[in-house]
Amino acid sequence: MDERRRRPHPQPLARRNEPVPPTMLGFVGLSDDNKERISKAIEVAKTIVHYGWIPTILFVAYRASNPRPPLMRLISPLA
């Protein structure tokens, strides 16, 4: 068989829900402290996007709908 076909698939940089090590971010000229701060900021941004995506989509859809349903009807499933 050809060697190109037998090569294994490349490994992902990081598994899901694992923080990406600062050395994998490609920030060569930054100090370790700055790399750590950037990594932490990226992790916080991921968390914000993860938990805020669906509420943001619902809010945009609510604002764009015409006529707007009562807000209590959207919040409470029994209303």
C-alpha positions as CSV (number, residue, x, y, z in Angstrom):
1,M,0.0,0.0,0.0
2,D,1.0,3.6,-0.5
3,E,2.5,5.3,2.5
4,R,0.2,8.3,2.2
5,R,-2.9,6.1,2.8
6,R,-1.4,4.5,5.9
7,R,-0.7,7.7,7.9
8,P,-2.9,8.1,11.0
9,H,-5.2,11.0,11.3
10,P,-3.8,14.0,13.1
11,Q,-4.6,14.3,16.8
12,P,-6.8,17.3,17.8
13,L,-5.1,20.1,19.7
14,A,-7.3,19.7,22.7
15,R,-10.3,17.5,23.6
16,R,-13.7,19.1,24.2
17,N,-14.0,20.9,27.6
18,E,-10.3,20.9,28.2
19,P,-8.5,24.2,28.4
20,V,-6.1,24.8,25.6
21,P,-2.5,25.1,27.0
22,P,-1.0,28.5,26.3
23,T,1.8,26.9,24.3
24,M,-0.7,25.7,21.7
25,L,-2.2,29.2,21.2
26,G,0.8,30.4,19.1
27,F,1.7,33.4,21.1
28,V,5.4,33.2,20.8
29,G,6.5,36.7,21.8
30,L,4.3,37.0,24.9
31,S,5.3,36.4,28.5
32,D,3.9,33.4,30.4
33,D,1.7,35.7,32.4
34,N,0.1,37.3,29.3
35,K,-0.4,33.9,27.8
36,E,-2.2,32.7,30.9
37,R,-4.4,35.8,30.9
38,I,-5.4,35.4,27.3
39,S,-6.1,31.7,27.9
40,K,-8.4,32.6,30.8
41,A,-10.2,35.3,28.8
42,I,-10.8,32.8,26.0
43,E,-12.2,30.2,28.5
44,V,-14.5,32.9,30.0
45,A,-15.7,33.9,26.5
46,K,-16.4,30.3,25.6
47,T,-18.5,29.9,28.7
48,I,-20.4,33.1,28.0
49,V,-21.2,32.1,24.5
50,H,-22.1,28.6,25.6
51,Y,-24.7,29.7,28.1
52,G,-25.8,32.9,26.3
53,W,-26.4,31.6,22.7
54,I,-30.0,30.3,23.0
55,P,-31.3,33.2,25.2
56,T,-29.8,35.7,22.7
57,I,-31.5,33.9,19.7
58,L,-34.8,33.9,21.6
59,F,-34.4,37.6,22.5
60,V,-33.7,38.5,18.9
61,A,-36.6,36.5,17.6
62,Y,-38.9,38.1,20.2
63,R,-37.8,41.6,19.2
64,A,-38.3,40.9,15.5
65,S,-41.8,39.3,15.8
66,N,-44.8,41.2,15.0
67,P,-47.1,41.3,17.0
68,R,-45.0,40.6,20.0
69,P,-46.4,37.9,22.4
70,P,-46.7,38.9,26.0
71,L,-43.4,38.4,27.8
72,M,-45.1,36.4,30.6
73,R,-46.2,33.8,28.0
74,L,-42.6,33.4,26.9
75,I,-41.2,33.0,30.4
76,S,-43.8,30.8,32.0
77,P,-44.7,27.5,30.4
78,L,-48.1,27.4,32.2
79,A,-49.3,30.8,31.0
